């Protein structure tokens, strides 16, 4: 029957292929110490890009990259009829750390680490290597207070979140 042929798969972009394409396109736009943390694509072609920078990521940098990338995606015709939305931002303080570079950037800050055994540990991130992190914490109170350090292997970490202290 006419009109029942399968739609050519070459025209269907999977979320994975969309992510790979956007990753290639954004690379040249990342200047200085800006780095890519994650890309998420929703079924509605809503593309969310999370960036970070060693020196901090201001809104003006996000706007510049968003506008440049949007223009490239439109000019390439990746989404017929411009059927996509694009958001570029930093991950936000409530998002877990994902990359070694993010851990290094946050040395000296208080973090909460959840291990693969669901144990939560809080302390000051005092060191980062390719294999583990080191957190420093205090036990006891007053004269009995004792500062300790503990190394936690990345393989044992489920998530790490920076804690805001006021």
N, C-alpha and C positions, 0 to 999 in steps of 0.2 A: 504494500500500500504506500502510496506517495505521502511523504511527510512524516513517515515513521522511522526513517533512518536514524541511527545513533548520531548524536552531536559529536563532531570530531573532538577527541580529548585534547588535541593541541590548543583548542580555544578555551579550555577550562583551566583557570589558574587555581591550584590548590592553595590553602593557607601557607603551606611550607614553601611552595614556589614563589608566592607573593613575598614572603619574608626574605627569601634568598635574593630576589630581585631588588627589593628596597634596600637590603644590606649593601649590595653592590653600588647602588645609586647614591647612598648617603656617605659612603666612605670618603670620597673626595671633598665633601662639604665639611668634614670634621677637621677643624684647624686647631693648631696649638695643642693644648692639653685636654681637649674635648674627646671623650670616648663613648662608644655605643655600649649600653647596658643590655637592652632588650628591645625586641620588636614583637608586637602582638597584632594579629589581624582578626577582626570579628567577621562573621558571615555577611554582615551588611557592608563589607568593604571599608570598615572603619579601621584605619591604620594608626596604631599608637606606638610611638617611638620614645624610648627612655634613654636619655643621655646624661652623662655626668662629666665633670671636669675636675682635675686635681686642685685648681684654684677657685673652684665654685662655678656654678653655671647660672648666669643671670638670665632673666626673661628676654632681654634683647638678643642674646645669642640663640635662644630657642626660636624666636620669631624669625630671625634671619635665615636659619637653617630650614624652618618650616616653609617659608615663602620660596626659597630656592628649590627645595625638593618637590613641592607642589607643582611648580612650573615645569620641572623635568618630567614628572609623572604625566602631566597633562599633555605636554609636547610629544611624548612617546606614545600616547594613546593607549596606555595600559588598561584603562577602564573606559569602555565606550560610553559616550554621553556624559563623561565626567562623574560617573557613578561611584564616588569614593569620598571619604573624609580623612583628614590627616591631622594628628595631634602630636606635637613634639614638646616634651617636658622632661624635667628631672624625675627620678623615680619617686621622690617624696620620702620623708623621714620615716613613715610607717612601713615602707617596703623593706624586705630583708636584703642584706648585702648579697650580691651574686658573684662578683668578680674579685680576683686577688687585688686588683688595682683599687677597688672600693675599700677593701680591708686596710690596705696600706694608707689610703687617704684618711681613714678614721682612727689611726693610732693616736692614743691619748684620750679618746672619748669613751664614755661608759657604754657597754654593750650587754645585751642579754642573749646568751647562746642557748639554743635548744638542741640537745644532742639526739642522736638516733634512738637512744633509749628513753626519750621524753623527759630527760633531766634538764632543768633550767638552771643556768649559772650566770650570775651577773658580776661584772667587774670592769676595770679599766683595760682597754685593749692596749697592751704594752709592747707587743711584737707580732710580726707576721713573717713567715717563711713560705716557701712553695708547698710545704707539707702540713704546716699547722699555724695556729695562732696562740698567743700567750696572753692570758688575762691575769690581772693583779686584783686581789680582793683582800678585805680585812675581816678577820675573825676576832671575836671577843670584843670587850668594851673597856674603855679607860686604860688603866695601866696594863691590863691583860690583853690589850689589842695587839694583834699580830698580822703583819702584811704577808700574804703568800702569793705565789705565782703558780699558775697551772697552764700547761701546754695542752691544747686540744687539737687533735688531728682533723683536717678537713673532712676525711672520710667518716668521722664521728659526728659531724655537724649537720643537723637538719636545717636550721636557719639561724641567722644572726641579725638582730635588729639593734640599731643605735638607740640609746635611751636619752631622752631629754631631761636634764636636771635643772630645776629652777632654784 
